[in-house]
Amino acid sequence: MGGARRQALRPAVVVELGTGSGTISAFLASLHPGPIFIATDRNPRAAAAAQRTFAANRAPVDVVVADLFDGRPPLPPRTPRTN
């Protein structure tokens, strides 16, 4: 049952809240190339570090700088995603 259920779950979008350096999203994107990955952090310096991690690892992850707990919607990623 566990294996069949695991195969059935194929998310279209994966969002990481508080990405920090981005290593988790970069790792997951390398293992699962199908979904769109979005990494968020409220700290612009952390988001910049994550962007460098994604570039160095060629991980197709979009970065959004936003505090998702402040009630305002985040700005969309500024660069188009390329596959």
Rosetta blueprint (number, residue, H / E / L):
1 M L
2 G H
3 G H
4 A H
5 R H
6 R H
7 Q H
8 A H
9 L L
10 R L
11 P L
12 A L
13 V E
14 V E
15 V E
16 E E
17 L E
18 G L
19 T L
20 G L
21 S L
22 G L
23 T H
24 I H
25 S H
26 A H
27 F H
28 L H
29 A H
30 S H
31 L H
32 H L
33 P L
34 G L
35 P L
36 I E
37 F E
38 I E
39 A E
40 T E
41 D E
42 R L
43 N L
44 P H
45 R H
46 A H
47 A H
48 A H
49 A H
50 A H
51 Q H
52 R H
53 T H
54 F H
55 A H
56 A H
57 N L
58 R L
59 A L
60 P L
61 V E
62 D E
63 V E
64 V E
65 V E
66 A L
67 D L
68 L L
69 F L
70 D L
71 G L
72 R L
73 P L
74 P L
75 L L
76 P L
77 P L
78 R L
79 T L
80 P L
81 R L
82 T L
83 N L
